[in-house]
Amino acid sequence: MLVLLLGLAVILLDQLTKQGIRSAFVYGESRPVIEGFFNLVYVRNDGAAWNLLSGQGIILILISVAVLVLLLVYRRAFLQDQFSHNILLGLMVGGIVGNLIDRIRFGWVTDFLDFQFGTYHYPSFNFADSAICIAVGLYIISNYRSSKKEGEGMGSGEQGDG
């Protein structure tokens, strides 16, 4: 139930923020929030992250659907039935569906969060992208901690059958 509620919340927030940008901004417009660091923009991304597979909308839709199906069918193979992993799955599913809705409706994804670090300009992104990246980051941290605990257990006087 947590996965479903969190996924729906991510989809709702993603779609509301994107609609807000499309309503309040002219395509290509940029408004500074923190001068020289953070802007709100209205960008259309017809590719994936960093505009990979640009113009390949059907392929990106098929990849999104395939990843969703694989996530839901094989989740028990890589996620445990614990609170933190349910949050990860909810964030991931909500993020994928949020961007999938845009791809199906418009043929592109609305991006609007724009950061700049000195001379480096990070590619614009949206709430769904954030949810996906947070989920992946937390999954990596979770796995690292789990493997570290397992390693400590073996190093604390326990011996294997060898």
DSSP file (Angstrom, degrees, kcal/mol; ACC not computed):
  #  RESIDUE AA STRUCTURE BP1 BP2  ACC     N-H-->O    O-->H-N    N-H-->O    O-->H-N    TCO  KAPPA ALPHA  PHI   PSI    X-CA   Y-CA   Z-CA
    1    1 A M     >        0   0    0      0, 0.0     4,-2.7     0, 0.0     5,-0.2   0.000 360.0 360.0 360.0 -38.4    0.0    0.0    0.0
    2    2 A L  H  >  +     0   0    0      1,-0.2     4,-2.8     2,-0.2     5,-0.3   0.912 360.0  52.3 -61.1 -43.1    2.9    2.4    0.8
    3    3 A V  H  > S+     0   0    0      1,-0.2     4,-2.6     2,-0.2    -1,-0.2   0.933 111.8  46.2 -58.5 -47.2    4.4    1.8   -2.7
    4    4 A L  H  > S+     0   0    0      2,-0.2     4,-2.6     1,-0.2    -2,-0.2   0.933 114.6  46.0 -63.1 -48.2    1.1    2.7   -4.3
    5    5 A L  H  X S+     0   0    0     -4,-2.7     4,-2.2     2,-0.2    -2,-0.2   0.918 116.1  44.8 -64.0 -44.1    0.4    5.8   -2.2
    6    6 A L  H  X S+     0   0    0     -4,-2.8     4,-2.5    -5,-0.2    -1,-0.2   0.916 113.0  51.5 -67.1 -41.9    4.0    7.1   -2.6
    7    7 A G  H  X S+     0   0    0     -4,-2.6     4,-2.4    -5,-0.3    -2,-0.2   0.924 111.7  47.1 -58.7 -45.4    4.0    6.3   -6.3
    8    8 A L  H  X S+     0   0    0     -4,-2.6     4,-2.7     2,-0.2    -1,-0.2   0.881 110.7  52.3 -64.8 -38.0    0.7    8.2   -6.8
    9    9 A A  H  X S+     0   0    0     -4,-2.2     4,-2.7     2,-0.2     5,-0.3   0.916 110.3  48.1 -63.8 -43.1    2.0   11.2   -4.7
   10   10 A V  H  X S+     0   0    0     -4,-2.5     4,-2.7     2,-0.2     5,-0.2   0.929 112.8  48.4 -63.0 -45.1    5.1   11.4   -6.9
   11   11 A I  H  X S+     0   0    0     -4,-2.4     4,-2.8    -5,-0.2     5,-0.2   0.933 113.4  47.4 -60.3 -46.4    3.0   11.2  -10.1
   12   12 A L  H  X S+     0   0    0     -4,-2.7     4,-2.6     2,-0.2     5,-0.2   0.943 115.1  44.2 -62.2 -49.9    0.6   13.9   -8.8
   13   13 A L  H  X S+     0   0    0     -4,-2.7     4,-2.4     1,-0.2     5,-0.2   0.898 114.7  50.7 -63.1 -39.9    3.3   16.3   -7.7
   14   14 A D  H  X S+     0   0    0     -4,-2.7     4,-2.3    -5,-0.3    -2,-0.2   0.952 113.6  43.1 -61.9 -50.5    5.2   15.7  -10.9
   15   15 A Q  H  X S+     0   0    0     -4,-2.8     4,-2.4    -5,-0.2    -2,-0.2   0.876 114.1  50.8 -67.4 -37.7    2.3   16.4  -13.1
   16   16 A L  H  X S+     0   0    0     -4,-2.6     4,-2.3    -5,-0.2    -1,-0.2   0.917 112.1  46.5 -65.8 -42.8    1.1   19.4  -11.1
   17   17 A T  H  X S+     0   0    0     -4,-2.4     4,-2.1    -5,-0.2    -2,-0.2   0.908 113.7  48.4 -67.5 -40.3    4.6   21.0  -11.2
   18   18 A K  H  X S+     0   0    0     -4,-2.3     4,-2.7    -5,-0.2    -2,-0.2   0.918 112.1  48.8 -65.1 -42.6    5.0   20.4  -14.9
   19   19 A Q  H  X S+     0   0    0     -4,-2.4     4,-2.1     1,-0.2    -2,-0.2   0.897 109.1  54.1 -63.4 -39.6    1.5   21.8  -15.7
   20   20 A G  H  X S+     0   0    0     -4,-2.3     4,-2.2     2,-0.2    -1,-0.2   0.907 110.4  45.8 -59.8 -42.5    2.3   24.8  -13.5
   21   21 A I  H  X S+     0   0    0     -4,-2.1     4,-2.2     2,-0.2    -2,-0.2   0.934 111.9  50.5 -66.4 -46.3    5.5   25.5  -15.6
   22   22 A R  H  < S+     0   0    0     -4,-2.7    -1,-0.2     1,-0.2    -2,-0.2   0.837 115.9  44.0 -62.1 -30.8    3.7   25.0  -18.9
   23   23 A S  H  < S+     0   0    0     -4,-2.1    -1,-0.2    -5,-0.2    -2,-0.2   0.853 120.9  36.6 -80.6 -36.2    1.0   27.4  -17.8
   24   24 A A  H  < S+     0   0    0     -4,-2.2     2,-0.3    -5,-0.2    -2,-0.2   0.628 112.4  58.1 -95.7 -14.7    3.2   30.1  -16.3
   25   25 A F  S  < S-     0   0    0     -4,-2.2     2,-0.4    -5,-0.2    16,-0.0  -0.842  72.2-128.6-119.4 152.2    6.2   30.1  -18.7
   26   26 A V    >   -     0   0    0     -2,-0.3     3,-2.9     1,-0.1    16,-0.2  -0.782  53.8 -85.0 -89.0 142.0    6.7   30.5  -22.4
   27   27 A Y  T 3  S+     0   0    0     -2,-0.4    16,-0.2     1,-0.3     3,-0.1  -0.229 118.5  17.4 -50.8 128.6    8.7   27.7  -23.9
   28   28 A G  T 3  S+     0   0    0     14,-2.6    -1,-0.3     1,-0.3    15,-0.1   0.278  93.1 138.6  91.1 -10.2   12.4   28.4  -23.4
   29   29 A E    <   -     0   0    0     -3,-2.9    13,-1.7    13,-0.1     2,-0.4  -0.369  33.4-164.9 -70.9 147.8   11.8   31.0  -20.7
   30   30 A S  E     -A   41   0A   0     11,-0.2    11,-0.2    -3,-0.1    82,-0.0  -0.999   7.2-171.2-134.3 135.3   14.1   31.1  -17.7
   31   31 A R  E     -A   40   0A   0      9,-3.2     9,-2.8    -2,-0.4     2,-0.1  -0.988  24.4-126.1-128.6 123.6   13.6   32.9  -14.4
   32   32 A P  E     +A   39   0A   0      0, 0.0     7,-0.3     0, 0.0     3,-0.2  -0.432  28.7 172.0 -69.0 138.2   16.3   33.1  -11.8
   33   33 A V  E    S+     0   0A   0      5,-2.9     2,-0.5     1,-0.3     6,-0.2   0.724  87.1  15.3-105.5 -49.2   15.5   31.9   -8.3
   34   34 A I  E >> S-A   38   0A   0      4,-2.3     3,-2.6     0, 0.0     4,-2.4  -0.939 100.6-116.5-125.2 105.8   19.0   32.1   -6.9
   35   35 A E  T 34 S+     0   0    0     -2,-0.5     4,-0.1     1,-0.3     0, 0.0  -0.090  93.6   3.7 -48.8 127.2   21.1   34.3   -9.3
   36   36 A G  T 34 S+     0   0    0      1,-0.1    82,-0.4     2,-0.1    -1,-0.3   0.483 134.4  51.1  78.0   3.1   23.9   32.3  -10.9
   37   37 A F  T <4 S+     0   0    0     -3,-2.6    79,-2.6     1,-0.3     2,-0.4   0.615 106.6  24.5-134.0 -49.6   22.9   29.0   -9.2
   38   38 A F  E  <  +AB  34 115A   0     -4,-2.4    -5,-2.9    77,-0.2    -4,-2.3  -0.988  57.0 170.6-136.8 128.0   19.2   28.0   -9.6
   39   39 A N  E     -AB  32 114A   0     75,-3.0    75,-2.1    -2,-0.4     2,-0.5  -0.927  29.8-132.2-128.0 153.8   16.6   28.9  -12.3
   40   40 A L  E     +AB  31 113A   0     -9,-2.8    -9,-3.2    -2,-0.3     2,-0.3  -0.931  39.7 170.5 -98.5 132.9   13.2   27.8  -13.2
   41   41 A V  E     -A   30   0A   0     71,-2.0     2,-0.6    -2,-0.5   -11,-0.2  -0.868  37.0-127.5-135.4 166.6   13.0   27.1  -16.9
   42   42 A Y  E     +     0   0A   0    -13,-1.7   -14,-2.6    -2,-0.3     2,-0.4  -0.923  41.8 161.0-120.1 105.1   10.6   25.6  -19.4
   43   43 A V  E     - B   0 111A   0     68,-2.4    68,-2.8    -2,-0.6     2,-0.6  -0.947  31.5-145.0-125.1 142.2   12.4   23.0  -21.4
   44   44 A R  E     - B   0 110A   0     -2,-0.4     2,-0.7    66,-0.2    66,-0.2  -0.945  14.5-165.4-107.5 121.4   11.1   20.2  -23.5
   45   45 A N  E     + B   0 109A   0     64,-2.9    64,-2.6    -2,-0.6    62,-0.0  -0.913  14.4 178.7-110.9 111.1   13.3   17.1  -23.5
   46   46 A D        +     0   0    0     -2,-0.7     9,-1.1    62,-0.2    10,-0.5   0.274  69.6  56.3 -94.3  12.6   12.5   14.5  -26.2
   47   47 A G  S    S-     0   0    0      7,-0.2     6,-0.2     1,-0.2    62,-0.2  -0.474  89.5 -97.9-119.9-164.7   15.3   12.3  -25.0
   48   48 A A  S >  S-     0   0    0      4,-3.6     3,-1.9     1,-0.3    -1,-0.2  -0.080  78.7 -21.6 -98.0-156.1   16.2   10.6  -21.8
   49   49 A A  G >  S+     0   0    0      1,-0.3     3,-1.8     2,-0.2    -1,-0.3  -0.220 140.1   7.3 -53.2 138.0   18.8   11.8  -19.2
   50   50 A W  G 3  S-     0   0    0      1,-0.3    -1,-0.3    74,-0.2    -2,-0.1   0.772 131.2 -71.6  55.0  28.1   21.2   14.3  -20.8
   51   51 A N  G X  S+     0   0    0     -3,-1.9     3,-1.1     1,-0.2    -1,-0.3   0.715  82.2 168.4  63.2  24.7   19.1   14.1  -23.9
   52   52 A L  T <   +     0   0    0     -3,-1.8    -4,-3.6     1,-0.3    -1,-0.2  -0.385  66.3  16.3 -63.7 146.9   20.2   10.5  -24.7
   53   53 A L  T >  S-     0   0    0     -6,-0.2     3,-2.1     1,-0.2    -1,-0.3   0.808  89.1-170.6  56.7  33.8   18.1    8.9  -27.5
   54   54 A S  T <   +     0   0    0     -3,-1.1    -7,-0.2     1,-0.3    -1,-0.2  -0.286  68.5  16.3 -55.9 134.2   16.7   12.3  -28.5
   55   55 A G  T 3  S+     0   0    0     -9,-1.1     2,-0.4    52,-0.1    -1,-0.3   0.478  94.6 109.8  81.1   3.1   13.8   12.0  -30.9
   56   56 A Q    <>  +     0   0    0     -3,-2.1     4,-2.5   -10,-0.5     5,-0.2  -0.384  32.9 151.8-105.6  52.9   13.3    8.3  -30.1
   57   57 A G  H  >  +     0   0    0     -2,-0.4     4,-2.5     1,-0.2     5,-0.2   0.867  69.4  49.1 -54.1 -46.9   10.0    8.7  -28.3
   58   58 A I  H  > S+     0   0    0     -3,-0.2     4,-2.6     1,-0.2    -1,-0.2   0.915 112.4  48.8 -62.8 -43.0    8.6    5.2  -29.1
   59   59 A I  H  > S+     0   0    0      1,-0.2     4,-2.6     2,-0.2    -1,-0.2   0.916 112.0  49.0 -63.1 -42.3   11.8    3.5  -28.0
   60   60 A L  H  X S+     0   0    0     -4,-2.5     4,-2.4     2,-0.2    -2,-0.2   0.874 111.0  50.1 -66.3 -37.0   11.8    5.6  -24.8
   61   61 A I  H  X S+     0   0    0     -4,-2.5     4,-2.5    -5,-0.2    -2,-0.2   0.936 112.3  47.3 -64.3 -45.6    8.1    4.7  -24.1
   62   62 A L  H  X S+     0   0    0     -4,-2.6     4,-2.5     1,-0.2    -2,-0.2   0.895 112.1  49.8 -63.8 -40.1    8.9    1.0  -24.7
   63   63 A I  H  X S+     0   0    0     -4,-2.6     4,-2.8     2,-0.2     5,-0.2   0.927 111.0  50.0 -63.1 -44.3   11.9    1.2  -22.4
   64   64 A S  H  X S+     0   0    0     -4,-2.4     4,-2.4     2,-0.2    -2,-0.2   0.925 112.8  45.7 -60.5 -46.2    9.9    2.9  -19.7
   65   65 A V  H  X S+     0   0    0     -4,-2.5     4,-2.5     2,-0.2    -1,-0.2   0.916 113.4  50.1 -64.1 -42.9    7.1    0.3  -19.9
   66   66 A A  H  X S+     0   0    0     -4,-2.5     4,-2.8    -5,-0.2    -2,-0.2   0.919 111.2  48.3 -62.4 -43.9    9.6   -2.6  -19.9
   67   67 A V  H  X S+     0   0    0     -4,-2.8     4,-2.9     2,-0.2    -1,-0.2   0.911 111.5  50.8 -64.0 -41.7   11.5   -1.2  -16.8
   68   68 A L  H  X S+     0   0    0     -4,-2.4     4,-2.4    -5,-0.2     5,-0.2   0.941 112.6  45.6 -58.9 -48.1    8.1   -0.7  -15.0
   69   69 A V  H  X S+     0   0    0     -4,-2.5     4,-2.8     1,-0.2     5,-0.3   0.939 114.7  47.4 -61.9 -47.7    7.1   -4.3  -15.7
   70   70 A L  H  X S+     0   0    0     -4,-2.8     4,-2.7     1,-0.2    -1,-0.2   0.907 111.4  51.7 -61.8 -41.9   10.5   -5.7  -14.8
   71   71 A L  H  X S+     0   0    0     -4,-2.9     4,-0.6    -5,-0.2    -1,-0.2   0.931 115.6  40.6 -58.6 -46.6   10.6   -3.6  -11.6
   72   72 A L  H  < S+     0   0    0     -4,-2.4    -2,-0.2    -5,-0.2     4,-0.2   0.872 119.8  43.1 -74.4 -37.0    7.2   -4.9  -10.5
   73   73 A V  H  < S+     0   0    0     -4,-2.8     3,-0.3    -5,-0.2    -2,-0.2   0.900 126.6  29.8 -75.4 -41.1    7.6   -8.5  -11.5
   74   74 A Y  H >X S+     0   0    0     -4,-2.7     3,-1.8    -5,-0.3     4,-0.7   0.210  81.4 114.5-106.9  15.3   11.2   -9.0  -10.2
   75   75 A R  H >X S+     0   0    0     -4,-0.6     4,-2.6     1,-0.3     3,-0.9   0.831  73.4  59.5 -57.0 -33.9   11.2   -6.5   -7.3
   76   76 A R  H 34 S+     0   0    0     -3,-0.3    -1,-0.3     1,-0.2    -2,-0.1   0.706  96.1  63.8 -69.4 -18.3   11.6   -9.4   -4.8
   77   77 A A  H <4 S+     0   0    0     -3,-1.8    -1,-0.2     1,-0.1    -2,-0.2   0.776 123.3  14.0 -74.9 -26.6   14.8  -10.4   -6.4
   78   78 A F  H << S+     0   0    0     -3,-0.9     2,-0.4    -4,-0.7    -2,-0.2   0.492 120.3  63.5-128.4  -7.4   16.5   -7.1   -5.5
   79   79 A L     <  -     0   0    0     -4,-2.6     2,-0.2    -5,-0.2    -1,-0.1  -0.965  68.0-142.1-120.8 138.0   14.3   -5.4   -2.9
   80   80 A Q        -     0   0    0     -2,-0.4     2,-2.2    -3,-0.1     5,-0.1  -0.570  32.9-103.3 -89.5 160.2   13.5   -6.7    0.5
   81   81 A D  S    S+     0   0    0     -2,-0.2     2,-0.3    -5,-0.1    -1,-0.1  -0.512  79.5 121.4 -83.7  73.8   10.1   -6.3    2.1
   82   82 A Q  S  > S-     0   0    0     -2,-2.2     4,-2.1     1,-0.1     3,-0.3  -0.923  75.9-105.8-134.3 160.2   11.1   -3.5    4.3
   83   83 A F  H  > S+     0   0    0     -2,-0.3     4,-2.0     1,-0.2     5,-0.2   0.896 116.3  49.6 -52.1 -50.9    9.9    0.1    4.8
   84   84 A S  H  > S+     0   0    0      1,-0.2     4,-2.1     2,-0.2    -1,-0.2   0.870 111.5  48.7 -63.2 -37.2   12.9    1.7    3.1
   85   85 A H  H  > S+     0   0    0     -3,-0.3     4,-2.2     2,-0.2    -1,-0.2   0.819 108.0  54.7 -74.2 -28.9   12.8   -0.5    0.0
   86   86 A N  H  X S+     0   0    0     -4,-2.1     4,-2.3     2,-0.2    -2,-0.2   0.878 108.1  50.1 -67.2 -36.7    9.0    0.1   -0.3
   87   87 A I  H  X S+     0   0    0     -4,-2.0     4,-2.6    -5,-0.2     5,-0.2   0.928 109.5  51.3 -64.4 -44.4    9.8    3.8   -0.4
   88   88 A L  H  X S+     0   0    0     -4,-2.1     4,-2.6     1,-0.2    -2,-0.2   0.925 111.2  47.2 -57.7 -45.9   12.5    3.2   -3.1
   89   89 A L  H  X S+     0   0    0     -4,-2.2     4,-2.9     1,-0.2     5,-0.3   0.908 111.4  50.7 -65.1 -41.6   10.0    1.3   -5.2
   90   90 A G  H  X S+     0   0    0     -4,-2.3     4,-2.4     2,-0.2     5,-0.2   0.913 112.7  46.3 -61.7 -43.3    7.3    4.0   -4.8
   91   91 A L  H  X S+     0   0    0     -4,-2.6     4,-2.4     2,-0.2    -2,-0.2   0.922 115.0  47.1 -63.3 -44.5    9.7    6.7   -5.8
   92   92 A M  H  X S+     0   0    0     -4,-2.6     4,-2.5    -5,-0.2     5,-0.2   0.947 115.2  43.5 -64.7 -50.1   11.0    4.8   -8.8
   93   93 A V  H  X S+     0   0    0     -4,-2.9     4,-2.6     1,-0.2     5,-0.2   0.926 115.0  49.7 -63.4 -45.0    7.6    3.7  -10.1
   94   94 A G  H  X S+     0   0    0     -4,-2.4     4,-2.4    -5,-0.3    -1,-0.2   0.901 112.5  47.9 -60.9 -41.5    6.1    7.2   -9.6
   95   95 A G  H  X S+     0   0    0     -4,-2.4     4,-2.0    -5,-0.2     5,-0.2   0.922 112.7  47.2 -65.8 -44.9    9.0    8.9  -11.3
   96   96 A I  H  X S+     0   0    0     -4,-2.5     4,-2.3     1,-0.2    -2,-0.2   0.935 115.2  45.6 -63.3 -45.8    8.9    6.5  -14.3
   97   97 A V  H  X S+     0   0    0     -4,-2.6     4,-2.5    -5,-0.2    -1,-0.2   0.891 108.5  57.5 -66.4 -38.8    5.1    6.9  -14.7
   98   98 A G  H  X S+     0   0    0     -4,-2.4     4,-1.2    -5,-0.2    -1,-0.2   0.931 113.5  38.2 -57.2 -47.1    5.3   10.7  -14.3
   99   99 A N  H  X S+     0   0    0     -4,-2.0     4,-2.3     1,-0.2    -1,-0.2   0.841 112.2  58.5 -73.3 -32.3    7.7   11.0  -17.2
  100  100 A L  H  X S+     0   0    0     -4,-2.3     4,-2.5    -5,-0.2     5,-0.2   0.893 101.3  55.9 -63.0 -39.6    5.9    8.3  -19.2
  101  101 A I  H  X S+     0   0    0     -4,-2.5     4,-2.8     1,-0.2     5,-0.2   0.936 109.1  46.8 -57.2 -47.3    2.7   10.3  -19.0
  102  102 A D  H  X>S+     0   0    0     -4,-1.2     4,-3.3     1,-0.2     5,-1.1   0.927 110.8  51.7 -60.9 -45.2    4.5   13.3  -20.6
  103  103 A R  H  X5S+     0   0    0     -4,-2.3     4,-0.8     4,-0.2    -1,-0.2   0.904 114.9  42.2 -60.4 -41.5    6.0   11.1  -23.3
  104  104 A I  H  <5S+     0   0    0     -4,-2.5    -1,-0.2    -5,-0.2    -2,-0.2   0.924 121.0  41.1 -71.5 -44.2    2.7    9.6  -24.3
  105  105 A R  H  <5S+     0   0    0     -4,-2.8    -2,-0.2    -5,-0.2    -3,-0.2   0.912 136.8   8.4 -69.8 -44.0    0.8   13.0  -24.1
  106  106 A F  H  <5S-     0   0    0     -4,-3.3    -3,-0.2     2,-0.4    -2,-0.1   0.654  89.7-117.3-116.7 -21.5    3.3   15.3  -25.7
  107  107 A G  S  <<S+     0   0    0     -5,-1.1     2,-0.3    -4,-0.8    -4,-0.2   0.489  93.3  58.3  87.7   3.6    6.1   13.3  -27.2
  108  108 A W  S    S-     0   0    0     -6,-0.7     2,-0.4    -9,-0.0    -2,-0.4  -0.953  82.1-113.0-154.4 167.3    8.5   15.0  -24.8
  109  109 A V  E     -B   45   0A   0    -64,-2.6   -64,-2.9    -2,-0.3     2,-0.6  -0.899  27.0-124.5-109.9 136.7    9.1   15.5  -21.1
  110  110 A T  E     -B   44   0A   0     -2,-0.4     2,-0.4   -66,-0.2   -66,-0.2  -0.708  30.1-174.7 -80.0 121.2    8.7   18.9  -19.4
  111  111 A D  E     +B   43   0A   0    -68,-2.8   -68,-2.4    -2,-0.6    15,-0.2  -0.907  17.9 155.1-113.4 146.9   11.9   19.8  -17.5
  112  112 A F  E     +     0   0A   0     13,-2.3   -71,-2.0    -2,-0.4     2,-0.6   0.495  40.5  95.1-149.8 -10.7   12.1   22.9  -15.3
  113  113 A L  E     -BC  40 125A   0     12,-3.1    12,-1.9   -73,-0.2     2,-0.5  -0.824  50.8-178.2 -93.5 122.8   14.7   22.7  -12.5
  114  114 A D  E     -B   39   0A   0    -75,-2.1   -75,-3.0    -2,-0.6     2,-0.3  -0.968   4.5-176.8-132.1 116.7   18.0   24.2  -13.8
  115  115 A F  E     -B   38   0A   0     -2,-0.5     7,-1.8     7,-0.4     2,-0.4  -0.871   7.1-167.0-117.5 148.0   21.2   24.4  -11.7
  116  116 A Q  E     -D  121   0B   0    -79,-2.6     2,-0.5    -2,-0.3     5,-0.2  -0.999   4.9-167.3-133.0 132.8   24.5   25.9  -12.5
  117  117 A F  E >   -D  120   0B   0      3,-3.3     3,-2.2    -2,-0.4     2,-0.4  -0.878  66.3 -61.2-121.6  96.0   27.8   25.3  -10.6
  118  118 A G  T 3  S-     0   0    0     -2,-0.5   -82,-0.0   -82,-0.4     0, 0.0  -0.531 121.6 -15.1  64.3-120.5   30.3   27.9  -11.6
  119  119 A T  T 3  S+     0   0    0     -2,-0.4     2,-0.5    -3,-0.1    -1,-0.3   0.557 118.9  97.2 -90.0  -8.8   30.8   27.4  -15.4
  120  120 A Y  E <   -D  117   0B   0     -3,-2.2    -3,-3.3     1,-0.0     2,-0.7  -0.706  58.5-161.2 -85.9 125.6   29.1   24.0  -15.3
  121  121 A H  E     -D  116   0B   0     -2,-0.5    -5,-0.2    -5,-0.2     3,-0.1  -0.917  12.4-144.5-107.8 109.1   25.5   24.0  -16.3
  122  122 A Y        -     0   0    0     -7,-1.8    -7,-0.4    -2,-0.7     3,-0.1  -0.471  31.2 -97.4 -72.3 140.9   23.7   20.8  -15.1
  123  123 A P        -     0   0    0      0, 0.0    -8,-0.1     0, 0.0    -1,-0.1  -0.299  45.9-102.7 -58.9 140.5   21.0   19.5  -17.5
  124  124 A S        +     0   0    0    -10,-0.1     2,-0.2   -13,-0.1   -74,-0.2  -0.262  48.5 173.2 -62.7 150.9   17.5   20.6  -16.6
  125  125 A F  B     -C  113   0A   0    -12,-1.9   -12,-3.1    -3,-0.1   -13,-2.3  -0.834  18.5-132.7-148.4-177.0   15.3   18.0  -14.9
  126  126 A N     >  -     0   0    0     -2,-0.2     4,-2.0   -15,-0.2     5,-0.1  -0.713  39.1 -84.4-136.4-176.2   11.9   17.6  -13.1
  127  127 A F  H  > S+     0   0    0     -2,-0.2     4,-2.3     1,-0.2     5,-0.2   0.882 124.2  52.7 -63.5 -40.6   10.3   16.1  -10.0
  128  128 A A  H  > S+     0   0    0      2,-0.2     4,-2.2     1,-0.2    -1,-0.2   0.920 108.6  50.3 -62.6 -43.8   10.0   12.7  -11.6
  129  129 A D  H  > S+     0   0    0      1,-0.2     4,-2.6     2,-0.2    -1,-0.2   0.908 109.8  51.8 -58.8 -42.3   13.7   12.6  -12.5
  130  130 A S  H  X S+     0   0    0     -4,-2.0     4,-2.8     1,-0.2     5,-0.2   0.916 108.1  50.7 -61.1 -44.3   14.5   13.6   -8.9
  131  131 A A  H  X S+     0   0    0     -4,-2.3     4,-2.2     1,-0.2    -1,-0.2   0.908 111.8  47.7 -60.9 -42.7   12.4   10.8   -7.5
  132  132 A I  H  X S+     0   0    0     -4,-2.2     4,-2.5     2,-0.2    -2,-0.2   0.938 113.9  46.3 -64.1 -47.4   14.1    8.3   -9.7
  133  133 A C  H  X S+     0   0    0     -4,-2.6     4,-2.6     1,-0.2    -2,-0.2   0.888 112.3  50.2 -65.6 -39.5   17.6    9.6   -8.8
  134  134 A I  H  X S+     0   0    0     -4,-2.8     4,-2.8    -5,-0.2     5,-0.2   0.923 111.3  49.7 -62.9 -43.5   16.8    9.7   -5.1
  135  135 A A  H  X S+     0   0    0     -4,-2.2     4,-2.1    -5,-0.2    -2,-0.2   0.927 112.9  45.7 -61.7 -45.9   15.5    6.1   -5.3
  136  136 A V  H  X S+     0   0    0     -4,-2.5     4,-2.3     2,-0.2    -2,-0.2   0.924 113.9  49.3 -64.7 -43.9   18.6    4.8   -7.1
  137  137 A G  H  X S+     0   0    0     -4,-2.6     4,-2.3     1,-0.2    -2,-0.2   0.922 112.7  46.3 -60.9 -45.6   21.0    6.7   -4.7
  138  138 A L  H  X S+     0   0    0     -4,-2.8     4,-2.7     1,-0.2    -1,-0.2   0.848 110.4  54.3 -66.9 -33.3   19.2    5.4   -1.6
  139  139 A Y  H  X S+     0   0    0     -4,-2.1     4,-2.5    -5,-0.2    -2,-0.2   0.920 109.0  47.8 -64.9 -43.6   19.3    1.9   -3.1
  140  140 A I  H  X S+     0   0    0     -4,-2.3     4,-2.4     2,-0.2    -2,-0.2   0.930 114.0  46.8 -62.8 -45.5   23.0    2.1   -3.6
  141  141 A I  H  X S+     0   0    0     -4,-2.3     4,-2.6     2,-0.2    -2,-0.2   0.921 112.0  51.2 -62.2 -44.0   23.5    3.3   -0.1
  142  142 A S  H  X S+     0   0    0     -4,-2.7     4,-2.3     1,-0.2    -2,-0.2   0.913 112.2  45.8 -60.2 -45.1   21.2    0.6    1.3
  143  143 A N  H  X S+     0   0    0     -4,-2.5     4,-2.6     2,-0.2     5,-0.2   0.881 111.4  52.6 -66.9 -38.3   23.1   -2.1   -0.5
  144  144 A Y  H  X S+     0   0    0     -4,-2.4     4,-2.2    -5,-0.2    -2,-0.2   0.932 111.4  46.3 -62.4 -45.7   26.5   -0.7    0.5
  145  145 A R  H  X S+     0   0    0     -4,-2.6     4,-2.4     2,-0.2    -2,-0.2   0.902 112.7  50.2 -64.0 -40.8   25.4   -0.7    4.2
  146  146 A S  H  X S+     0   0    0     -4,-2.3     4,-2.2     1,-0.2    -2,-0.2   0.926 112.7  45.7 -63.5 -44.5   24.0   -4.2    3.9
  147  147 A S  H  X S+     0   0    0     -4,-2.6     4,-2.1     1,-0.2    -1,-0.2   0.859 112.0  52.4 -68.7 -33.4   27.2   -5.6    2.4
  148  148 A K  H  X S+     0   0    0     -4,-2.2     4,-2.2    -5,-0.2    -1,-0.2   0.906 109.5  48.9 -67.2 -41.7   29.3   -3.7    4.9
  149  149 A K  H  X S+     0   0    0     -4,-2.4     4,-2.1     2,-0.2    -2,-0.2   0.903 111.1  50.0 -64.1 -41.1   27.3   -5.3    7.8
  150  150 A E  H  X S+     0   0    0     -4,-2.2     4,-1.5     1,-0.2    -1,-0.2   0.904 111.1  49.6 -63.4 -40.3   27.6   -8.7    6.3
  151  151 A G  H  X S+     0   0    0     -4,-2.1     4,-1.4     1,-0.2    -2,-0.2   0.872 110.0  50.2 -65.9 -38.4   31.4   -8.2    6.0
  152  152 A E  H  X S+     0   0    0     -4,-2.2     4,-0.6     1,-0.2    -1,-0.2   0.868 106.1  56.9 -67.5 -36.1   31.6   -7.0    9.6
  153  153 A G  H ><>S+     0   0    0     -4,-2.1     5,-0.7     1,-0.2     3,-0.6   0.883 108.9  45.7 -62.1 -39.1   29.7  -10.1   10.7
  154  154 A M  H 3<5S+     0   0    0     -4,-1.5     3,-0.4     1,-0.2    -1,-0.2   0.800 111.9  52.4 -74.2 -28.7   32.3  -12.4    9.1
  155  155 A G  H 3<5S+     0   0    0     -4,-1.4    -1,-0.2     1,-0.2    -2,-0.2   0.481  90.9  78.4 -86.4  -1.5   35.2  -10.4   10.5
  156  156 A S  T <<5S-     0   0    0     -3,-0.6    -1,-0.2    -4,-0.6     3,-0.1  -0.163 125.7 -70.2-103.4  40.2   34.0  -10.5   14.1
  157  157 A G  T   5S+     0   0    0     -3,-0.4     2,-0.2     1,-0.4    -2,-0.1   0.280  95.7 127.6  97.7 -12.0   35.1  -14.0   15.0
  158  158 A E      < -     0   0    0     -5,-0.7     2,-0.4     1,-0.0    -1,-0.4  -0.558  41.8-159.9 -77.6 144.3   32.6  -15.9   12.9
  159  159 A Q        -     0   0    0     -2,-0.2    -4,-0.1    -3,-0.1     2,-0.0  -0.938   9.7-130.1-125.0 148.8   34.0  -18.5   10.6
  160  160 A G        -     0   0    0     -2,-0.4    -1,-0.0    -6,-0.1     0, 0.0  -0.116  40.7 -89.6 -81.4-172.7   32.6  -20.1    7.6
  161  161 A D              0   0    0      1,-0.2    -1,-0.1    -2,-0.0    -2,-0.0   0.223 360.0 360.0 -83.0  14.7   32.6  -23.8    6.8
  162  162 A G              0   0    0      0, 0.0    -1,-0.2     0, 0.0    -2,-0.0   0.454 360.0 360.0 -85.2 360.0   36.0  -23.7    5.2
